[in-house]
Amino acid sequence: MAGGQLSDQIWYWGNVDKSMVSEIMQDQPEGTFMVRDASSPGDYTLTVRFGGHTKLVRIHVYKGRCGFALESLTHDSVVSLIEFYRTRSLKCYNAQLDVCLKYPLPRRKNSVRAIETVSLPASVSPPLPAFNPDWELRLGLERLRIYQTSVDRAARLFDAVHEEKKMADDLHYEYTQAVDLDRKVKQLEDVLSTLQSCRESNDETDPKRVHTFKANSELVEKSIKKLKEEREFVVDRRARVAKIIEDLEQASAHAKERLVSCHNTRNQSYTELYKKGVPKHKLGETIEHATSMLEKETMQASELLADIPLTWEPEQ
C-alpha cells in the first residue's frame, strides 16, 4: 500500500477550477495526470492526457474505500489507487483508456505579474480615433457581433447546465425508484423469525436438523446485513445527488438570467441599427459570423468568459 496523505501529493490540486486544469493540461505529454476535488462532496476527479485529449475519470469514495466504479471500490485510499496505476494501464478499468499515470502534474503557485503604468502629463490628451464616413456603422456592427457572441455563449452554457441537471434528476429518480429495500429486509426478518420459531419447537437433539436450521439462519442474517448496507449506500448517494441538484438549480437560474439579459441587449442593438437604416442582410451576416466564430471556442473558454463584460468603446 502506498503511504502518505493525499494533501501531500504533488499531483493533488484540491478544489481547483476545472477550466484552469484543462488549459494547463492541453500541451502536456501523454500520461500526464493530476487529481482534483469533484463536484460531488467526498469524491475526486482524475484528469489524464491520452490520445491527444484530456480525459476525466471520476474517483468514487465510500466508507473508506475508493475506486473508478461504485461496484469495484478496490483501494483504501486515493493515494493507493493512483500509485497502483502508475505502473499499470487504465485499460484495467476502461478498455478504451490504455495509458499509465506516468507524469504527475505539480500544482503551480499563482504568479502575479506587476504591470508598470506610464503616467502622461496632464496637458497631454489621449489621441482621438480617426473617424471616417462609415465609422459609426462599423462600430455599431462590431457591438452587435459582441452582443451576439454573448448570446451564443450564454445559450451554450445554459444548455450544458440544463443537460447536467437532467442527468442528475434521472439519477436521483433511479435511486428513489430503486427496489424497496426496507420491504425486503422486513421479509427476511420474518423468515428469520420463522426459522427460529421452528427450531425452538422441534427436537433439538437431531444434529442434522439443528445444523440445517443454524445454516439457514446464518444465510438469512447475512442477506439482511447486505441489504441494510445497500440501503445505507442508496440513502447516502441519494442525499449526495440531491445536493448536486440543488447546486445545479442555482446554476441553471443564473444561466437563464444571463441568457435573457444577453438576448435583450442584442435585440436592442439590432433594433437601433435597423432603425438607422442598416439592411437586414448586413445585420444577419454579422450575427451569422459571430455564431460561426463561437463554434470554435472550447467549453472551458466559454465558462471562463461568460460573466466577463464584453465591451468595445473606441470613442471613449
Short mmCIF file of the C-alpha atoms (twelve columns), coordinates in Angstrom:
data_MODEL
# 
_entry.id   MODEL 
# 
loop_
_atom_site.group_PDB 
_atom_site.id 
_atom_site.type_symbol 
_atom_site.label_atom_id 
_atom_site.label_alt_id 
_atom_site.label_comp_id 
_atom_site.label_asym_id 
_atom_site.label_seq_id 
_atom_site.Cartn_x 
_atom_site.Cartn_y 
_atom_site.Cartn_z 
_atom_site.pdbx_PDB_model_num 
ATOM 1   C CA . MET A 1   0.000   0.000   0.000   1 
ATOM 2   C CA . ALA A 2   1.274   3.454   -0.861  1 
ATOM 3   C CA . GLY A 3   1.682   5.778   2.099   1 
ATOM 4   C CA . GLY A 4   1.331   9.495   2.588   1 
ATOM 5   C CA . GLN A 5   -1.542  11.921  2.924   1 
ATOM 6   C CA . LEU A 6   -3.467  12.994  -0.159  1 
ATOM 7   C CA . SER A 7   -2.768  16.647  0.602   1 
ATOM 8   C CA . ASP A 8   0.980   15.937  0.483   1 
ATOM 9   C CA . GLN A 9   0.920   14.570  -3.089  1 
ATOM 10  C CA . ILE A 10  2.314   16.863  -5.780  1 
ATOM 11  C CA . TRP A 11  -0.385  15.691  -8.219  1 
ATOM 12  C CA . TYR A 12  -3.283  16.657  -5.923  1 
ATOM 13  C CA . TRP A 13  -4.644  20.102  -6.782  1 
ATOM 14  C CA . GLY A 14  -7.541  20.223  -4.320  1 
ATOM 15  C CA . ASN A 15  -10.508 22.446  -5.165  1 
ATOM 16  C CA . VAL A 16  -9.185  23.949  -8.396  1 
ATOM 17  C CA . ASP A 17  -11.223 25.325  -11.279 1 
ATOM 18  C CA . LYS A 18  -11.605 22.684  -13.989 1 
ATOM 19  C CA . SER A 19  -11.168 25.224  -16.797 1 
ATOM 20  C CA . MET A 20  -7.726  26.090  -15.432 1 
ATOM 21  C CA . VAL A 21  -6.801  22.402  -15.355 1 
ATOM 22  C CA . SER A 22  -7.993  21.901  -18.943 1 
ATOM 23  C CA . GLU A 23  -5.917  24.833  -20.159 1 
ATOM 24  C CA . ILE A 24  -2.743  23.668  -18.398 1 
ATOM 25  C CA . MET A 25  -3.175  20.037  -19.483 1 
ATOM 26  C CA . GLN A 26  -3.658  20.963  -23.141 1 
ATOM 27  C CA . ASP A 27  0.019   20.840  -24.152 1 
ATOM 28  C CA . GLN A 28  1.186   18.137  -21.752 1 
ATOM 29  C CA . PRO A 29  2.619   14.765  -22.933 1 
ATOM 30  C CA . GLU A 30  0.557   11.583  -22.873 1 
ATOM 31  C CA . GLY A 31  0.369   10.075  -19.399 1 
ATOM 32  C CA . THR A 32  0.401   13.419  -17.578 1 
ATOM 33  C CA . PHE A 33  -2.139  13.383  -14.750 1 
ATOM 34  C CA . MET A 34  -3.491  15.247  -11.726 1 
ATOM 35  C CA . VAL A 35  -6.323  14.805  -9.212  1 
ATOM 36  C CA . ARG A 36  -8.754  17.470  -8.021  1 
ATOM 37  C CA . ASP A 37  -11.872 17.563  -5.850  1 
ATOM 38  C CA . ALA A 38  -15.033 16.522  -7.706  1 
ATOM 39  C CA . SER A 39  -18.279 18.496  -7.707  1 
ATOM 40  C CA . SER A 40  -19.925 15.826  -5.525  1 
ATOM 41  C CA . PRO A 41  -18.597 16.089  -1.939  1 
ATOM 42  C CA . GLY A 42  -16.157 13.353  -0.938  1 
ATOM 43  C CA . ASP A 43  -15.334 12.221  -4.479  1 
ATOM 44  C CA . TYR A 44  -12.429 13.203  -6.747  1 
ATOM 45  C CA . THR A 45  -11.692 13.609  -10.465 1 
ATOM 46  C CA . LEU A 46  -8.624  12.144  -12.162 1 
ATOM 47  C CA . THR A 47  -7.525  14.156  -15.208 1 
ATOM 48  C CA . VAL A 48  -5.146  12.374  -17.582 1 
ATOM 49  C CA . ARG A 49  -3.735  13.206  -21.018 1 
ATOM 50  C CA . PHE A 50  -4.351  10.428  -23.553 1 
ATOM 51  C CA . GLY A 51  -4.586  10.253  -27.345 1 
ATOM 52  C CA . GLY A 52  -4.222  14.000  -27.769 1 
ATOM 53  C CA . HIS A 53  -7.183  14.647  -25.478 1 
ATOM 54  C CA . THR A 54  -7.770  15.378  -21.814 1 
ATOM 55  C CA . LYS A 55  -9.746  12.561  -20.188 1 
ATOM 56  C CA . LEU A 56  -11.715 12.821  -16.944 1 
ATOM 57  C CA . VAL A 57  -12.292 9.834   -14.653 1 
ATOM 58  C CA . ARG A 58  -14.423 10.005  -11.508 1 
ATOM 59  C CA . ILE A 59  -12.915 8.530   -8.327  1 
ATOM 60  C CA . HIS A 60  -15.712 7.310   -6.052  1 
ATOM 61  C CA . VAL A 61  -15.179 7.185   -2.279  1 
ATOM 62  C CA . TYR A 62  -17.459 5.297   0.101   1 
ATOM 63  C CA . LYS A 63  -16.849 4.050   3.647   1 
ATOM 64  C CA . GLY A 64  -13.095 4.408   3.439   1 
ATOM 65  C CA . ARG A 65  -12.835 2.596   0.098   1 
ATOM 66  C CA . CYS A 66  -12.306 4.132   -3.329  1 
ATOM 67  C CA . GLY A 67  -12.186 3.181   -6.994  1 
ATOM 68  C CA . PHE A 68  -13.231 4.191   -10.501 1 
ATOM 69  C CA . ALA A 69  -16.606 2.419   -10.245 1 
ATOM 70  C CA . LEU A 70  -19.071 2.062   -7.382  1 
ATOM 71  C CA . GLU A 71  -19.172 -1.699  -7.827  1 
ATOM 72  C CA . SER A 72  -15.399 -2.045  -7.504  1 
ATOM 73  C CA . LEU A 73  -14.039 0.109   -4.682  1 
ATOM 74  C CA . THR A 74  -10.725 -1.744  -4.658  1 
ATOM 75  C CA . HIS A 75  -8.429  0.582   -2.703  1 
ATOM 76  C CA . ASP A 76  -8.389  2.060   0.779   1 
ATOM 77  C CA . SER A 77  -7.069  5.483   -0.268  1 
ATOM 78  C CA . VAL A 78  -6.825  7.734   -3.309  1 
ATOM 79  C CA . VAL A 79  -3.036  7.687   -2.960  1 
ATOM 80  C CA . SER A 80  -3.035  3.878   -3.128  1 
ATOM 81  C CA . LEU A 81  -5.327  3.917   -6.174  1 
ATOM 82  C CA . ILE A 82  -3.148  6.397   -8.076  1 
ATOM 83  C CA . GLU A 83  0.094   4.596   -7.209  1 
ATOM 84  C CA . PHE A 84  -1.418  1.320   -8.421  1 
ATOM 85  C CA . TYR A 85  -1.976  2.793   -11.901 1 
ATOM 86  C CA . ARG A 86  1.437   4.451   -12.072 1 
ATOM 87  C CA . THR A 87  2.771   1.114   -13.389 1 
ATOM 88  C CA . ARG A 88  -0.463  -0.364  -14.784 1 
ATOM 89  C CA . SER A 89  -2.624  0.753   -17.677 1 
ATOM 90  C CA . LEU A 90  -6.041  2.264   -17.012 1 
ATOM 91  C CA . LYS A 91  -7.418  -0.228  -19.536 1 
ATOM 92  C CA . CYS A 92  -7.888  -2.491  -16.499 1 
ATOM 93  C CA . TYR A 93  -10.743 -0.103  -15.710 1 
ATOM 94  C CA . ASN A 94  -11.640 1.071   -19.240 1 
ATOM 95  C CA . ALA A 95  -10.530 -0.834  -22.347 1 
ATOM 96  C CA . GLN A 96  -10.519 2.439   -24.331 1 
ATOM 97  C CA . LEU A 97  -8.091  4.113   -21.910 1 
ATOM 98  C CA . ASP A 98  -4.755  2.355   -22.482 1 
ATOM 99  C CA . VAL A 99  -2.435  4.701   -20.602 1 
ATOM 100 C CA . CYS A 100 -0.404  4.680   -17.375 1 
ATOM 101 C CA . LEU A 101 -0.221  7.596   -14.948 1 
ATOM 102 C CA . LYS A 102 3.373   8.444   -15.850 1 
ATOM 103 C CA . TYR A 103 3.885   12.140  -15.257 1 
ATOM 104 C CA . PRO A 104 2.328   13.842  -12.212 1 
ATOM 105 C CA . LEU A 105 1.448   17.461  -12.900 1 
ATOM 106 C CA . PRO A 106 2.691   19.515  -9.924  1 
ATOM 107 C CA . ARG A 107 0.326   22.179  -8.711  1 
ATOM 108 C CA . ARG A 108 1.593   25.618  -9.631  1 
ATOM 109 C CA . LYS A 109 1.520   28.545  -7.280  1 
ATOM 110 C CA . ASN A 110 -0.346  31.578  -8.553  1 
ATOM 111 C CA . SER A 111 2.071   34.058  -10.033 1 
ATOM 112 C CA . VAL A 112 1.274   37.737  -10.018 1 
ATOM 113 C CA . ARG A 113 2.960   39.937  -12.554 1 
ATOM 114 C CA . ALA A 114 3.214   43.607  -11.795 1 
ATOM 115 C CA . ILE A 115 2.182   45.837  -14.661 1 
ATOM 116 C CA . GLU A 116 4.106   49.045  -14.997 1 
ATOM 117 C CA . THR A 117 1.921   52.004  -15.839 1 
ATOM 118 C CA . VAL A 118 3.115   55.030  -17.734 1 
ATOM 119 C CA . SER A 119 1.730   58.348  -16.496 1 
ATOM 120 C CA . LEU A 120 1.089   61.019  -19.086 1 
ATOM 121 C CA . PRO A 121 1.389   64.716  -18.326 1 
ATOM 122 C CA . ALA A 122 -1.942  66.361  -17.579 1 
ATOM 123 C CA . SER A 123 -1.529  68.601  -20.612 1 
ATOM 124 C CA . VAL A 124 -1.361  65.635  -22.976 1 
ATOM 125 C CA . SER A 125 -4.757  64.424  -24.185 1 
ATOM 126 C CA . PRO A 126 -5.286  60.855  -25.402 1 
ATOM 127 C CA . PRO A 127 -5.362  60.563  -29.173 1 
ATOM 128 C CA . LEU A 128 -8.782  60.597  -30.767 1 
ATOM 129 C CA . PRO A 129 -9.814  57.806  -33.108 1 
ATOM 130 C CA . ALA A 130 -9.588  58.569  -36.789 1 
ATOM 131 C CA . PHE A 131 -13.208 58.808  -37.893 1 
ATOM 132 C CA . ASN A 132 -14.335 58.177  -41.436 1 
ATOM 133 C CA . PRO A 133 -17.774 58.237  -43.081 1 
ATOM 134 C CA . ASP A 134 -18.702 54.634  -42.237 1 
ATOM 135 C CA . TRP A 135 -17.119 54.571  -38.759 1 
ATOM 136 C CA . GLU A 136 -20.447 54.669  -36.907 1 
ATOM 137 C CA . LEU A 137 -21.756 51.767  -38.991 1 
ATOM 138 C CA . ARG A 138 -18.682 49.634  -38.373 1 
ATOM 139 C CA . LEU A 139 -18.749 50.446  -34.668 1 
ATOM 140 C CA . GLY A 140 -22.433 49.501  -34.411 1 
ATOM 141 C CA . LEU A 141 -21.926 46.209  -36.249 1 
ATOM 142 C CA . GLU A 142 -18.954 45.348  -34.049 1 
ATOM 143 C CA . ARG A 143 -21.081 45.933  -30.967 1 
ATOM 144 C CA . LEU A 144 -23.782 43.701  -32.446 1 
ATOM 145 C CA . ARG A 145 -21.195 40.984  -33.077 1 
ATOM 146 C CA . ILE A 146 -20.018 41.203  -29.466 1 
ATOM 147 C CA . TYR A 147 -23.579 41.035  -28.134 1 
ATOM 148 C CA . GLN A 148 -24.388 38.055  -30.381 1 
ATOM 149 C CA . THR A 149 -21.266 36.293  -29.106 1 
ATOM 150 C CA . SER A 150 -22.552 36.820  -25.567 1 
ATOM 151 C CA . VAL A 151 -25.952 35.382  -26.539 1 
ATOM 152 C CA . ASP A 152 -24.481 32.265  -28.150 1 
ATOM 153 C CA . ARG A 153 -22.086 31.719  -25.257 1 
ATOM 154 C CA . ALA A 154 -24.866 32.137  -22.688 1 
ATOM 155 C CA . ALA A 155 -27.129 29.756  -24.637 1 
ATOM 156 C CA . ARG A 156 -24.357 27.200  -24.836 1 
ATOM 157 C CA . LEU A 157 -23.761 27.268  -21.081 1 
ATOM 158 C CA . PHE A 158 -27.490 27.212  -20.324 1 
ATOM 159 C CA . ASP A 159 -27.903 24.082  -22.463 1 
ATOM 160 C CA . ALA A 160 -24.920 22.461  -20.725 1 
ATOM 161 C CA . VAL A 161 -26.157 23.076  -17.184 1 
ATOM 162 C CA . HIS A 162 -29.686 22.067  -18.218 1 
ATOM 163 C CA . GLU A 163 -28.395 18.744  -19.572 1 
ATOM 164 C CA . GLU A 164 -26.277 18.205  -16.454 1 
ATOM 165 C CA . LYS A 165 -29.289 18.820  -14.223 1 
ATOM 166 C CA . LYS A 166 -31.417 16.446  -16.298 1 
ATOM 167 C CA . MET A 167 -28.839 13.697  -15.802 1 
ATOM 168 C CA . ALA A 168 -28.767 14.379  -12.052 1 
ATOM 169 C CA . ASP A 169 -32.581 14.314  -11.906 1 
ATOM 170 C CA . ASP A 170 -32.643 10.977  -13.733 1 
ATOM 171 C CA . LEU A 171 -30.068 9.532   -11.327 1 
ATOM 172 C CA . HIS A 172 -31.993 10.774  -8.297  1 
ATOM 173 C CA . TYR A 173 -35.177 9.233   -9.737  1 
ATOM 174 C CA . GLU A 174 -33.405 5.889   -10.163 1 
ATOM 175 C CA . TYR A 175 -32.334 5.939   -6.525  1 
ATOM 176 C CA . THR A 176 -35.847 6.916   -5.435  1 
ATOM 177 C CA . GLN A 177 -37.460 4.213   -7.586  1 
ATOM 178 C CA . ALA A 178 -34.958 1.528   -6.545  1 
ATOM 179 C CA . VAL A 179 -36.157 -1.768  -5.117  1 
ATOM 180 C CA . ASP A 180 -37.911 -1.297  -1.783  1 
ATOM 181 C CA . LEU A 181 -35.005 -2.396  0.388   1 
ATOM 182 C CA . ASP A 182 -36.890 -1.828  3.628   1 
ATOM 183 C CA . ARG A 183 -39.601 -4.209  2.474   1 
ATOM 184 C CA . LYS A 184 -37.022 -6.848  1.559   1 
ATOM 185 C CA . VAL A 185 -35.325 -6.509  4.936   1 
ATOM 186 C CA . LYS A 186 -38.696 -6.910  6.699   1 
ATOM 187 C CA . GLN A 187 -39.488 -10.037 4.677   1 
ATOM 188 C CA . LEU A 188 -36.147 -11.633 5.530   1 
ATOM 189 C CA . GLU A 189 -36.519 -10.715 9.192   1 
ATOM 190 C CA . ASP A 190 -39.884 -12.510 9.155   1 
ATOM 191 C CA . VAL A 191 -38.226 -15.544 7.568   1 
ATOM 192 C CA . LEU A 192 -35.514 -15.479 10.237  1 
ATOM 193 C CA . SER A 193 -38.122 -15.260 12.987  1 
ATOM 194 C CA . THR A 194 -39.974 -18.240 11.485  1 
ATOM 195 C CA . LEU A 195 -36.779 -20.298 11.336  1 
ATOM 196 C CA . GLN A 196 -36.015 -19.546 14.963  1 
ATOM 197 C CA . SER A 197 -39.558 -20.476 16.000  1 
ATOM 198 C CA . CYS A 198 -39.349 -23.744 14.072  1 
ATOM 199 C CA . ARG A 199 -36.014 -24.519 15.664  1 
ATOM 200 C CA . GLU A 200 -37.387 -23.952 19.162  1 
ATOM 201 C CA . SER A 201 -40.495 -26.050 18.558  1 
ATOM 202 C CA . ASN A 202 -38.652 -29.010 17.018  1 
ATOM 203 C CA . ASP A 203 -36.470 -31.683 18.557  1 
ATOM 204 C CA . GLU A 204 -33.037 -30.128 19.078  1 
ATOM 205 C CA . THR A 205 -31.427 -33.488 19.711  1 
ATOM 206 C CA . ASP A 206 -31.272 -34.196 15.979  1 
ATOM 207 C CA . PRO A 207 -27.816 -32.862 14.907  1 
ATOM 208 C CA . LYS A 208 -28.727 -32.656 11.214  1 
ATOM 209 C CA . ARG A 209 -31.883 -30.661 11.896  1 
ATOM 210 C CA . VAL A 210 -30.046 -28.333 14.267  1 
ATOM 211 C CA . HIS A 211 -27.265 -27.795 11.699  1 
ATOM 212 C CA . THR A 212 -29.792 -27.098 8.934   1 
ATOM 213 C CA . PHE A 213 -31.685 -24.507 10.990  1 
ATOM 214 C CA . LYS A 214 -28.428 -22.850 12.026  1 
ATOM 215 C CA . ALA A 215 -27.071 -22.728 8.463   1 
ATOM 216 C CA . ASN A 216 -30.320 -21.283 7.098   1 
ATOM 217 C CA . SER A 217 -30.469 -18.685 9.870   1 
ATOM 218 C CA . GLU A 218 -26.899 -17.572 9.204   1 
ATOM 219 C CA . LEU A 219 -27.623 -17.300 5.473   1 
ATOM 220 C CA . VAL A 220 -30.679 -15.121 6.106   1 
ATOM 221 C CA . GLU A 221 -28.751 -12.959 8.594   1 
ATOM 222 C CA . LYS A 222 -26.021 -12.351 6.002   1 
ATOM 223 C CA . SER A 223 -28.653 -11.375 3.425   1 
ATOM 224 C CA . ILE A 224 -30.248 -8.953  5.881   1 
ATOM 225 C CA . LYS A 225 -26.875 -7.368  6.637   1 
ATOM 226 C CA . LYS A 226 -26.093 -6.998  2.928   1 
ATOM 227 C CA . LEU A 227 -29.472 -5.392  2.206   1 
ATOM 228 C CA . LYS A 228 -29.063 -2.949  5.085   1 
ATOM 229 C CA . GLU A 229 -25.642 -1.920  3.783   1 
ATOM 230 C CA . GLU A 230 -27.096 -1.481  0.295   1 
ATOM 231 C CA . ARG A 231 -29.933 0.607   1.721   1 
ATOM 232 C CA . GLU A 232 -27.435 2.794   3.591   1 
ATOM 233 C CA . PHE A 233 -25.428 3.235   0.379   1 
ATOM 234 C CA . VAL A 234 -28.532 4.211   -1.630  1 
ATOM 235 C CA . VAL A 235 -29.647 6.715   1.019   1 
ATOM 236 C CA . ASP A 236 -26.167 8.270   1.074   1 
ATOM 237 C CA . ARG A 237 -25.939 8.518   -2.724  1 
ATOM 238 C CA . ARG A 238 -29.453 9.929   -2.983  1 
ATOM 239 C CA . ALA A 239 -28.537 12.659  -0.486  1 
ATOM 240 C CA . ARG A 240 -25.380 13.495  -2.464  1 
ATOM 241 C CA . VAL A 241 -27.294 13.696  -5.735  1 
ATOM 242 C CA . ALA A 242 -29.945 15.878  -4.066  1 
ATOM 243 C CA . LYS A 243 -27.210 18.337  -3.028  1 
ATOM 244 C CA . ILE A 244 -25.813 18.344  -6.575  1 
ATOM 245 C CA . ILE A 245 -29.308 19.033  -7.954  1 
ATOM 246 C CA . GLU A 246 -29.687 21.950  -5.532  1 
ATOM 247 C CA . ASP A 247 -26.404 23.462  -6.763  1 
ATOM 248 C CA . LEU A 248 -27.383 22.878  -10.402 1 
ATOM 249 C CA . GLU A 249 -30.732 24.587  -9.857  1 
ATOM 250 C CA . GLN A 250 -28.899 27.705  -8.717  1 
ATOM 251 C CA . ALA A 251 -26.502 27.449  -11.660 1 
ATOM 252 C CA . SER A 252 -29.437 26.975  -14.042 1 
ATOM 253 C CA . ALA A 253 -31.228 30.037  -12.666 1 
ATOM 254 C CA . HIS A 254 -28.064 32.110  -13.098 1 
ATOM 255 C CA . ALA A 255 -27.541 30.779  -16.636 1 
ATOM 256 C CA . LYS A 256 -31.148 31.590  -17.579 1 
ATOM 257 C CA . GLU A 257 -30.908 35.109  -16.150 1 
ATOM 258 C CA . ARG A 258 -27.665 35.668  -18.050 1 
ATOM 259 C CA . LEU A 259 -29.180 34.375  -21.304 1 
ATOM 260 C CA . VAL A 260 -32.252 36.622  -21.033 1 
ATOM 261 C CA . SER A 261 -30.073 39.659  -20.305 1 
ATOM 262 C CA . CYS A 262 -27.823 38.929  -23.297 1 
ATOM 263 C CA . HIS A 263 -30.848 38.472  -25.560 1 
ATOM 264 C CA . ASN A 264 -32.316 41.817  -24.501 1 
ATOM 265 C CA . THR A 265 -29.031 43.653  -25.103 1 
ATOM 266 C CA . ARG A 266 -28.548 42.012  -28.510 1 
ATOM 267 C CA . ASN A 267 -32.136 42.764  -29.576 1 
ATOM 268 C CA . GLN A 268 -31.786 46.396  -28.532 1 
ATOM 269 C CA . SER A 269 -28.585 46.761  -30.575 1 
ATOM 270 C CA . TYR A 270 -30.214 45.068  -33.588 1 
ATOM 271 C CA . THR A 271 -33.264 47.350  -33.409 1 
ATOM 272 C CA . GLU A 272 -31.173 50.529  -33.137 1 
ATOM 273 C CA . LEU A 273 -29.094 49.612  -36.186 1 
ATOM 274 C CA . TYR A 274 -32.177 48.665  -38.199 1 
ATOM 275 C CA . LYS A 275 -33.840 51.990  -37.380 1 
ATOM 276 C CA . LYS A 276 -30.698 53.757  -38.623 1 
ATOM 277 C CA . GLY A 277 -31.160 52.092  -41.993 1 
ATOM 278 C CA . VAL A 278 -28.721 49.197  -41.779 1 
ATOM 279 C CA . PRO A 279 -30.019 46.487  -44.175 1 
ATOM 280 C CA . LYS A 280 -31.322 43.269  -42.618 1 
ATOM 281 C CA . HIS A 281 -28.923 41.154  -44.673 1 
ATOM 282 C CA . LYS A 282 -25.992 43.103  -43.189 1 
ATOM 283 C CA . LEU A 283 -27.294 42.515  -39.674 1 
ATOM 284 C CA . GLY A 284 -27.867 38.832  -40.449 1 
ATOM 285 C CA . GLU A 285 -24.342 38.399  -41.813 1 
ATOM 286 C CA . THR A 286 -22.890 39.922  -38.642 1 
ATOM 287 C CA . ILE A 287 -24.913 37.584  -36.427 1 
ATOM 288 C CA . GLU A 288 -24.004 34.513  -38.506 1 
ATOM 289 C CA . HIS A 289 -20.326 35.429  -38.404 1 
ATOM 290 C CA . ALA A 290 -20.389 35.766  -34.607 1 
ATOM 291 C CA . THR A 291 -22.153 32.402  -34.230 1 
ATOM 292 C CA . SER A 292 -19.734 30.593  -36.538 1 
ATOM 293 C CA . MET A 293 -16.727 32.033  -34.709 1 
ATOM 294 C CA . LEU A 294 -18.025 30.859  -31.318 1 
ATOM 295 C CA . GLU A 295 -18.345 27.273  -32.571 1 
ATOM 296 C CA . LYS A 296 -14.534 27.067  -32.414 1 
ATOM 297 C CA . GLU A 297 -14.459 28.115  -28.751 1 
ATOM 298 C CA . THR A 298 -13.966 25.400  -26.134 1 
ATOM 299 C CA . MET A 299 -16.497 24.889  -23.358 1 
ATOM 300 C CA . GLN A 300 -13.810 25.753  -20.807 1 
ATOM 301 C CA . ALA A 301 -13.197 29.087  -22.513 1 
ATOM 302 C CA . SER A 302 -16.944 29.789  -22.622 1 
ATOM 303 C CA . GLU A 303 -17.235 29.162  -18.879 1 
ATOM 304 C CA . LEU A 304 -14.302 31.470  -18.216 1 
ATOM 305 C CA . LEU A 305 -15.541 34.318  -20.438 1 
ATOM 306 C CA . ALA A 306 -19.293 34.097  -19.837 1 
ATOM 307 C CA . ASP A 307 -19.501 36.599  -16.977 1 
ATOM 308 C CA . ILE A 308 -16.777 38.935  -18.218 1 
ATOM 309 C CA . PRO A 309 -18.347 42.082  -19.737 1 
ATOM 310 C CA . LEU A 310 -17.573 42.294  -23.452 1 
ATOM 311 C CA . THR A 311 -17.455 45.933  -24.458 1 
ATOM 312 C CA . TRP A 312 -15.675 47.883  -27.122 1 
ATOM 313 C CA . GLU A 313 -15.808 51.660  -26.810 1 
ATOM 314 C CA . PRO A 314 -13.080 53.122  -29.053 1 
ATOM 315 C CA . GLU A 315 -14.670 56.553  -28.980 1 
ATOM 316 C CA . GLN A 316 -14.070 56.926  -25.239 1 
# 
